[in-house]
């Protein structure tokens, strides 16, 4: 076994803000102390070489409702889309969670920085500061006039997924289903198409991860930015509705975009089971397949830490070196590992953000 070099890893997706904002009973924790709960905190991030990433603001359903993905049955399954959220509830919750992210950076004593540019991210990675990008997963907080989008951009928003896996005024999302194609349901609404254009004008990254296939192709037709799936995998290996077909991967390649590997076991395992006892080789196979389809410059990581069940081999952010080692053992060179770890994210963000 070879030993990989130490690399800072920039990650396309985590849900730690949700886990801090609304922890499950008995799992309350601080981001600044190592915890047995959750996947991401500062001490474990330091141990795993986590250099930063997209810190998602995902509005959970009201406390009396459940998220379908929390209790996925054994395959086959096809869960209905959850109900749409009330706009005022979504806006209030988005602002509260964004405030939690801002306070986290302020209370970090310079160890976490909110980044609005790729150059700022690079500076953080160079200096050992965790780079946080403000990302919204599901645009329920934004109204049809898009006023909230302008305000959130000024507050630091630089990445947006128009939908999560539920309907809103912009589109419908892809339901949790296995095995199936992602070609489920209609695409973007007229408001959704206007949102894509507005994101292009502001140079906000558009995340296609939770769009169904019709919505994906709407973005591909409308957007003049690289197509980016921050946390999705290869449908050819794991036929989940959340994964990307070869045709979608070709469109991402042709746009000079990229895909971040999702660590969720249900989007990795060929059998779709919610079972963490899977070999690390499955993750390596997805990376190899994505690289074959997209090229080595268009693949990275998008873990979904604190938002999904992780493979036992990874467990949490401190396990990131395990994946790097497995990729090195599979033949990826040091230069290729640097691209996967952070260089590809910096490349696509510079393209998208106009740097």
VMD Tcl script that draws the C-alpha trace (Angstrom):
set ca {
  {0.00 0.00 0.00}
  {1.26 3.45 -0.85}
  {0.71 6.42 1.42}
  {-1.12 9.41 -0.02}
  {0.21 12.90 0.44}
  {-1.72 15.17 2.80}
  {-4.26 17.10 0.76}
  {-6.83 19.71 1.71}
  {-10.22 18.54 0.50}
  {-12.87 20.94 -0.74}
  {-16.26 19.28 -0.53}
  {-19.33 19.99 -2.65}
  {-22.04 19.48 -0.02}
  {-22.64 19.19 3.71}
  {-25.69 19.67 5.94}
  {-23.96 20.51 9.21}
  {-25.92 23.78 9.57}
  {-29.18 21.82 9.58}
  {-27.77 19.39 12.14}
  {-26.75 22.28 14.40}
  {-29.99 24.21 13.84}
  {-32.36 21.30 14.46}
  {-30.52 18.41 16.12}
  {-32.30 15.18 16.87}
  {-33.04 14.78 20.60}
  {-29.90 13.77 22.47}
  {-27.53 14.74 19.65}
  {-26.99 18.42 20.45}
  {-23.39 19.48 19.82}
  {-21.02 22.35 19.10}
  {-19.19 22.71 15.80}
  {-16.02 23.55 17.74}
  {-15.86 20.38 19.84}
  {-15.37 16.80 18.72}
  {-18.62 14.87 19.03}
  {-19.79 11.27 18.67}
  {-22.83 12.68 16.84}
  {-23.06 13.80 13.25}
  {-20.28 13.81 10.69}
  {-18.66 17.24 10.67}
  {-17.11 19.39 13.36}
  {-13.89 21.40 13.55}
  {-11.66 18.85 15.35}
  {-12.71 15.99 13.05}
  {-12.39 18.27 10.01}
  {-8.78 19.01 10.99}
  {-8.09 15.30 11.39}
  {-9.53 14.45 7.97}
  {-7.96 17.29 6.00}
  {-11.32 18.95 5.30}
  {-10.45 22.33 3.82}
  {-13.97 23.60 3.32}
  {-16.94 23.26 1.04}
  {-20.52 24.18 0.28}
  {-22.41 24.63 3.56}
  {-26.00 23.97 2.60}
  {-29.07 25.73 3.88}
  {-31.81 23.13 3.52}
  {-35.19 24.01 5.01}
  {-36.57 20.95 6.78}
  {-40.30 20.33 6.93}
  {-42.07 21.64 10.04}
  {-41.16 19.65 13.17}
  {-44.40 17.66 13.00}
  {-43.53 16.27 9.54}
  {-40.97 13.68 8.50}
  {-38.45 13.74 5.68}
  {-39.02 10.67 3.45}
  {-35.30 10.06 2.94}
  {-34.89 9.48 6.69}
  {-36.69 6.14 6.41}
  {-36.01 4.68 2.98}
  {-37.47 1.18 2.64}
  {-35.62 -1.70 1.03}
  {-35.71 -1.50 -2.79}
  {-37.69 -1.36 -4.88}
  {-39.39 1.83 -3.73}
  {-40.87 4.98 -5.21}
  {-41.74 7.58 -2.60}
  {-44.11 10.45 -3.40}
  {-42.76 13.97 -3.36}
  {-43.29 15.64 0.05}
  {-45.67 18.60 0.15}
  {-44.48 22.06 -0.78}
  {-43.40 24.42 1.99}
  {-45.05 27.67 2.95}
  {-42.95 30.56 1.66}
  {-42.97 32.57 4.88}
  {-41.88 29.52 6.90}
  {-39.14 28.75 4.38}
  {-37.85 32.33 4.35}
  {-37.83 32.62 8.14}
  {-36.01 29.29 8.48}
  {-33.50 30.11 5.73}
  {-32.61 33.39 7.42}
  {-32.24 31.69 10.80}
  {-29.98 28.99 9.35}
  {-27.93 31.52 7.39}
  {-27.46 33.49 10.60}
  {-26.23 30.28 12.24}
  {-23.63 29.91 9.46}
  {-22.52 33.54 9.81}
  {-22.21 33.21 13.60}
  {-20.19 30.03 13.17}
  {-17.62 31.91 11.09}
  {-17.59 34.83 13.53}
  {-17.11 32.58 16.57}
  {-14.34 30.51 14.96}
  {-11.49 32.89 15.81}
  {-10.43 32.96 12.19}
  {-10.60 29.20 11.68}
  {-13.66 29.32 9.37}
  {-14.23 31.96 6.71}
  {-17.26 32.70 4.53}
  {-15.93 32.81 0.97}
  {-17.46 34.69 -1.94}
  {-14.68 34.07 -4.49}
  {-12.56 31.15 -5.64}
  {-9.46 33.17 -4.81}
  {-10.67 33.44 -1.22}
  {-11.19 29.66 -1.12}
  {-7.67 29.10 -2.46}
  {-6.26 31.43 0.17}
  {-8.09 29.49 2.90}
  {-6.86 26.14 1.60}
  {-3.30 27.49 1.51}
  {-3.46 28.88 5.04}
  {-5.37 26.11 6.81}
  {-8.61 28.08 7.21}
  {-11.85 26.23 6.51}
  {-13.57 27.83 3.52}
  {-17.37 27.98 3.74}
  {-19.51 28.69 0.66}
  {-23.11 29.74 1.33}
  {-25.33 27.32 -0.63}
  {-29.12 26.96 -0.63}
  {-30.66 23.55 -1.37}
  {-34.20 24.18 -2.52}
  {-35.31 27.75 -3.29}
  {-38.51 27.85 -1.24}
  {-37.34 31.04 0.50}
  {-37.36 32.92 -2.81}
  {-40.56 34.42 -4.19}
  {-41.58 34.74 -7.85}
  {-40.27 38.31 -8.09}
  {-36.82 37.03 -7.02}
  {-36.28 39.90 -4.57}
  {-34.99 37.47 -1.93}
  {-32.40 36.13 -4.38}
  {-30.83 39.59 -4.68}
  {-30.73 40.05 -0.91}
  {-29.31 36.58 -0.29}
  {-26.65 37.16 -2.95}
  {-25.56 40.33 -1.16}
  {-25.40 38.28 2.05}
  {-22.97 35.88 0.40}
  {-25.08 33.29 -1.43}
  {-22.98 31.85 -4.26}
  {-24.62 28.49 -5.03}
  {-28.27 27.46 -5.36}
  {-30.19 24.27 -6.03}
  {-33.56 25.41 -7.43}
  {-35.33 22.44 -5.85}
  {-34.83 19.79 -3.24}
  {-36.82 16.56 -3.74}
  {-40.20 18.27 -3.35}
  {-42.18 20.73 -5.48}
  {-41.88 24.50 -5.26}
  {-42.79 27.40 -7.53}
  {-39.66 26.79 -9.63}
  {-39.92 23.06 -10.31}
  {-40.73 19.65 -8.94}
  {-37.57 17.85 -7.86}
  {-36.83 14.17 -8.30}
  {-38.59 11.75 -5.93}
  {-36.61 9.17 -4.00}
  {-36.98 6.00 -6.07}
  {-34.98 2.85 -6.86}
  {-34.46 1.39 -9.37}
  {-35.61 3.96 -11.87}
  {-34.56 6.60 -14.35}
  {-34.38 10.22 -13.13}
  {-36.88 11.03 -15.91}
  {-39.75 11.46 -13.46}
  {-42.14 14.38 -13.64}
  {-42.18 17.78 -15.36}
  {-39.30 20.23 -15.56}
  {-38.93 23.85 -14.56}
  {-41.87 26.22 -14.36}
  {-41.76 29.63 -16.01}
  {-40.65 31.02 -12.65}
  {-37.92 28.39 -12.54}
  {-36.65 29.40 -15.95}
  {-36.53 33.04 -14.81}
  {-34.59 31.91 -11.72}
  {-31.96 30.23 -13.89}
  {-31.49 33.40 -15.93}
  {-31.21 35.50 -12.77}
  {-28.60 33.14 -11.31}
  {-26.61 33.44 -14.54}
  {-26.72 37.23 -14.32}
  {-25.56 37.21 -10.70}
  {-23.07 34.38 -11.40}
  {-24.62 32.14 -8.77}
  {-23.73 28.49 -9.35}
  {-26.79 26.39 -10.27}
  {-26.75 22.95 -8.64}
  {-28.65 20.31 -10.65}
  {-28.36 17.57 -8.02}
  {-32.02 17.31 -6.98}
  {-33.59 18.14 -10.33}
  {-35.41 15.45 -12.24}
  {-34.21 14.82 -15.77}
  {-36.68 17.21 -17.40}
  {-35.53 19.98 -15.08}
  {-31.89 19.11 -15.78}
  {-32.40 19.53 -19.51}
  {-34.23 22.82 -18.95}
  {-31.15 24.12 -17.09}
  {-28.86 22.75 -19.80}
  {-30.80 24.66 -22.48}
  {-31.14 27.91 -20.53}
  {-27.91 28.32 -18.58}
  {-24.71 29.80 -19.96}
  {-22.70 28.51 -16.98}
  {-21.03 25.11 -16.48}
  {-23.47 22.40 -15.38}
  {-22.63 21.31 -11.85}
  {-24.03 18.49 -9.72}
  {-22.56 19.14 -6.29}
  {-23.49 15.73 -4.82}
  {-24.60 13.06 -7.29}
  {-23.30 9.74 -8.62}
  {-23.30 7.47 -11.68}
  {-26.69 6.01 -12.56}
  {-24.97 3.25 -14.55}
  {-23.59 1.84 -11.27}
  {-26.44 2.71 -8.88}
  {-29.80 3.17 -10.68}
  {-31.23 5.66 -8.18}
  {-33.47 8.48 -9.36}
  {-30.93 10.85 -7.76}
  {-28.04 9.74 -9.95}
  {-26.92 10.96 -13.37}
  {-27.35 9.07 -16.62}
  {-24.59 8.80 -19.21}
  {-26.42 11.35 -21.36}
  {-26.52 13.83 -18.47}
  {-22.84 13.22 -17.74}
  {-22.05 13.96 -21.38}
  {-23.90 17.28 -21.13}
  {-21.99 18.18 -17.96}
  {-18.71 17.31 -19.71}
  {-19.60 19.38 -22.77}
  {-20.43 22.39 -20.58}
  {-17.05 22.05 -18.79}
  {-18.90 21.49 -15.51}
  {-18.34 18.85 -12.87}
  {-19.83 16.29 -10.48}
  {-19.10 15.88 -6.76}
  {-19.22 12.26 -5.57}
  {-22.05 11.77 -3.05}
  {-21.04 9.49 -0.14}
  {-24.63 8.46 0.70}
  {-24.74 4.67 0.64}
  {-28.15 4.59 -1.07}
  {-26.71 6.52 -4.02}
  {-23.53 4.41 -4.14}
  {-24.58 0.78 -3.69}
  {-25.64 -1.04 -6.88}
  {-28.43 -2.70 -4.87}
  {-29.68 0.63 -3.44}
  {-29.88 -0.67 0.13}
  {-29.48 1.66 3.10}
  {-26.63 -0.44 4.48}
  {-23.33 1.16 5.52}
  {-21.37 -2.10 5.37}
  {-20.16 -1.61 1.82}
  {-16.59 -1.83 0.54}
  {-14.70 1.37 -0.24}
  {-14.19 -0.08 -3.72}
  {-17.75 0.95 -4.60}
  {-16.82 4.60 -4.09}
  {-13.68 4.10 -6.17}
  {-15.75 2.55 -8.98}
  {-18.02 5.61 -9.08}
  {-15.03 7.96 -9.23}
  {-13.42 5.89 -11.99}
  {-16.66 5.84 -13.97}
  {-17.21 9.59 -13.57}
  {-13.63 10.27 -14.65}
  {-14.07 8.04 -17.70}
  {-17.20 9.95 -18.71}
  {-16.25 13.48 -17.67}
  {-12.45 13.59 -17.69}
  {-10.14 13.97 -14.71}
  {-10.73 17.76 -14.58}
  {-14.49 17.47 -13.89}
  {-14.85 15.20 -10.86}
  {-14.60 15.99 -7.15}
  {-16.25 15.15 -3.85}
  {-19.71 16.15 -2.57}
  {-20.01 14.09 0.59}
  {-23.47 14.98 1.97}
  {-21.97 14.86 5.48}
  {-24.69 15.30 8.13}
  {-27.32 14.67 5.47}
  {-27.05 10.95 4.72}
  {-25.83 7.57 5.94}
  {-22.08 7.26 5.33}
  {-20.17 4.08 4.43}
  {-18.59 2.43 7.48}
  {-15.16 2.86 5.92}
  {-15.62 6.66 5.97}
  {-17.97 7.18 8.95}
  {-17.42 10.95 9.14}
  {-15.18 13.75 7.91}
  {-12.14 12.29 9.68}
  {-12.34 9.34 7.27}
  {-11.60 11.37 4.14}
  {-7.98 10.10 3.97}
  {-9.35 6.55 3.67}
  {-10.97 7.49 0.35}
  {-7.85 9.26 -0.90}
  {-5.77 6.21 -0.01}
  {-8.18 3.90 -1.82}
  {-8.01 6.10 -4.91}
  {-4.21 6.13 -4.75}
  {-4.18 2.35 -4.44}
  {-6.45 2.17 -7.51}
  {-3.83 4.02 -9.55}
  {-4.73 7.71 -9.31}
  {-1.55 9.79 -9.39}
  {-0.68 12.57 -6.92}
  {-1.53 15.18 -9.57}
  {-4.90 13.52 -10.22}
  {-5.65 13.32 -6.50}
  {-5.04 17.06 -6.17}
  {-7.58 17.67 -8.91}
  {-10.16 15.45 -7.22}
  {-9.46 16.93 -3.78}
  {-9.80 20.63 -4.57}
  {-8.35 21.85 -7.86}
  {-11.38 20.88 -9.95}
  {-13.75 22.74 -7.64}
  {-11.57 25.86 -7.87}
  {-11.54 25.56 -11.66}
  {-15.31 25.32 -12.08}
  {-15.98 28.03 -9.49}
  {-13.64 30.43 -11.29}
  {-15.50 29.72 -14.53}
  {-18.92 30.15 -12.90}
  {-18.13 33.15 -10.75}
  {-16.22 34.98 -13.50}
  {-12.76 35.09 -11.94}
}
mol new
graphics top color blue
foreach p $ca { graphics top sphere $p radius 0.5 }
foreach p [lrange $ca 0 end-1] q [lrange $ca 1 end] { graphics top cylinder $p $q radius 0.2 }
display resetview
